[in-house]
Amino acid sequence: MILLCEVIFWVCIGAVAYNYFGYPVILFTLAVFAQAKADLLYLLRRRSRRCQSPREVPKVAVLISVYNEEDVIRAKVKNLQELDYPAERLEVWFGLDAPTDNTAEFLNELPSSQFYSVQFSERRGKLAVLSDLSRRTSAEIFVITDANTMLDRNCIRNLARHFADGRVGVVSGEEVRVAAGSVDAAGESLYWRYECALKMLENRLNCVQGANGAALAVRRSLFPPKKQTIVEDFQISLEARAQGYRVVYDPEAIAVEEVAPTSSAQFSRRVRIGCGDYQTLFHNLHCLNPLRGLPAFAFFSHRALRWLTPLLLLVAFACSIVMITQPGFIELVAAQCIFYAMAITGYQLKKRGPSPRLLAIPLQFCATNLALLFGFFRFLRGGQPLTWKSTFRRLQPEVVLDETASHR
């Protein structure tokens, strides 16, 4: 029994350490070799490695599901009007998911023939609305974004250029997050930069998994996804890979979004997405087949292990308690307790103001995994409904875009 607990403890801790530290090291090493190979081929062939823009820009339809977004909808329309993309090749479709505010009145008064709004009397959720909108347009490429997300002027153009390559099925942009209110900006920013770095390395190895729902472009033939989930952006990219298409991450296609302004709102959002993550995992276990190569390796190492981390941490802590009388385990129990105590202290201090940077990482790590754990329990109870309330934002959308531009 003691030996079994020790083995389980080290397996769980090893899996968590591999996910956060080992996998990035392996990914970086493989990316270095991939870059060296690309450089060598370039020297031999002298072919351009830059993404070539198509001679004729594809027709794009921006699809947006809207529910009670009157606080941001005017800024969203203004943002879309300022995009650098040929007006005759761009449509914008708003799907009103049975809103109870004045969003519909504003959109119905838009004089531009470039903007279309469709109102639905029954709430069905984002994916159902987007699927309905996709059938109303003849566009070759769909760009999915949110009402509270502001797109950089060149975002659509940068997304669309990749589809000149017929092998590309999905393109994910870069989501830049701006923190306001009581959210721990230091921890959120550090974690998001870490995730973006992994995406860049995975993109170099052609094993990007999750697309970004703030700025996601997909070929018409690949939408809607066959399986229903609240994290439709991830499901779209998985199904595109299953059909042999490439999924591309473009850090130059920038979308700006404010992080939920309170800790409770951010936590609720993470729980909801966490539930969707487990839906995605258990609906797509076939994607873990080692015969799928690097994409399966990335799915297991980056996503599956990340989503299982809260369960691994719980099992590891329980095993270390059982093993506390064994040499070295009282120190391991103490180390875990100190780490979790730092997170709790950071949370308590954050109620009064910004928490110290020393506590930002423990707080971010524990908050993220606790939300995932709650999401797992919600998944076991039957899952997350496809509809939810919009998150209130403190900053005006145009301020979010301006603040982000000033920090580039």
Secondary structure, 3 states (H helix, E strand, C coil): CHHHHHHHHHHHHHHHHHHHHHHHHHHHHHHHHHHHHHHHHHHHHCCCCCCCCCCCCCCEEEEEEECCCCCCHHHHHHHHHCCCCCHHHEEEEEEEECCCCCHHHHHHCCCCCCEEEEEECCCCCHHHHHHHHHCCCCCCEEEECCCCCEECCCHHHHHHHHHHCCCEEEEEEEEEEECCCCCCHHHHHHHHHHHHHHHHHHHHCCCCCCCCCCCEEEEHHHCCCCCCCCCHHHHHHHHHHHCCCEEEEEEEEEEEEECCCCHHHHHHHHHHHHHHHHHHHHHCHHHHCHHHCHHHHHHHHHHHHHHHHHHHHHHHHHHHHHCCCCCCHHHHHHHHHHHHHHHHHHHHHHCCCCCCHHHHHHHHHHHHHHHHHHHHHHHHCCCCCCCCCCCCCCCCHHHHHHHHHHCC
